[in-house]
Amino acid sequence: MEATHNHQGILSSPLSEGNEEEERMIERVHGIDRHKQFSTISVLNRQGEEVQFLGACREFGKYVEGLGPTDAVVLEASTGSFWWADQIEAKGAKCFVMDPRKFRIIKDSWNKTDRQDARNLAKALWVHVVTGEFGIPRVYKPTGVVRDLRRLFAQYCLLNSQIATHKNNAQAIFVENGVELKKELKCRLFAPESGLEVLK
């Protein structure tokens, strides 16, 4: 079967046999609108009925502890979403990290509240789990190792940028005070083993 586009233009691939089996195991879907201090959560059963609603869950870690293989969760992509997705998947639950910029029900909503966002997320995931017809616009979630390497590289680039800025500022101070730095002297000045000697 070929992938199809739904009415929102979101690519929706048909479920494979393995995925269909997983979807049949799902008994509850959780739409989670996560914030720094709390999370708003809407939980639907297999029939699409809301069986639980938490307006301000302040112990999200404990909530995740109660998840299992019969649960499916959708989160909006934001800082920390990948880490939480790892914790959710470690419990055997299925987790979707959704791109809110491509989810028109939330992006274009006039009545945008935490309560409404959580319920819209839950409903969208419920339709996807039950029918497979609604495409959840997911973001790619790299492995933990890849994320760690990306963070290290970003920090490396930041430090190099700061070093270059400090060197430029130092050279400007010399120029403003009439000190001309020859190439050899400049190299010695910015070398860790000889910089302090040059300044003495």
Secondary structure, DSSP 8 states (H G I E B T S, - for coil): ---EE-TT--EE----HHHHHHHHH--EEEEEEE-SS-EEEEEEETTS-EEEEEEEES-HHHHHHT--TTEEEEEE--TTHHHHHHHHHHTT-EEEEE-GGG-HHHHT-SS--HHHHHHHHHHHHHHHHHHS-S---B-----HHHHHHHHHHHHHHHHHHHHHHHHHHHHHHHHHTT----HHHHHHHTSTTTHHHHH-
